[in-house]
Amino acid sequence: MTVSLDVQIDCSSDWEEMPTAEEFVLWVKAAYQSNRAAQVSIKIVDEQESQALNFQYRHKNQPTNVLSFPMHVGLDEQVELLGDLAICAPVVKREAEEQGKSVTAHWAHMLVHGMLHLQGYDHAEAQQTEVMERLEIEILQKLGFANPY
């Protein structure tokens, strides 16, 4: 299984706090639940852009940690454009500090969480939340991270 990533950084946050390209690839691949090749775009944004996107697409006027934009478009018979993730670096850093987690662990969680959303998982209802959180915990444990909840 191959997952191609396109990462764009539109944020002036401290780069040392963000994952390496290798970590992005590792975490995305760990969360990908299919054998079909896929392409994913990740955009690292600031709070202003996160808030604008969150308001435009979710009608919530505040920045958020990760937004997922599933596409599921077949580029050809073998490759699927899975979708886009917008991750707000300042929010991820702040949440990690507030929750007493390492910034790296929280980045991994947000990548896994966003990837599961791109694959159709949701947490709008209790049963969906249970399934999604269980998967997140399993994937993160395989990556060497503690239960994020």
C-alpha positions, 0 to 999 in steps of 0.5 A: 500500500502506498500513500503519497503526501503533499504537505504545505506549510502556511503557518509561521509557527515554530518549525521545531514543534512540527513533525518531520516529513518522515513522521507525517508519512509514518502516522498517515500510513499507520492510520490508512485502512486500505490496500489501495494506493492513495494521495492525501494533502496536508496543509499546516495553517495558522489560527486565522485560516483555521477559524475561517475554514471552520466557520465556512465549512462547519459554521463554528467561529473558532480555530480548531485542531484538524479539519478533514475534507474527504474526496474519494476520487479515483485518479485512475484504477489504482490510485484514490485521491483520499482528501485534504487535512488542514491542521492548525499548528498553534492549536495543536501545540496549545492543546498538547500543553493543556492536556499534559501531552508531548507536542509530538504525541498530539500531532500524531493523534491529530494526523491519525484522527484526520486520516480516519475522518478521510476514510469515513469514520466520525464521532457525531454519535456515541457508537461512532465515537466509540469505534473511532476512538478505539481505532485511534487508541490502537493505531497510536499504541502501535506507533508507541504513543499512550492513549490520547483520551 
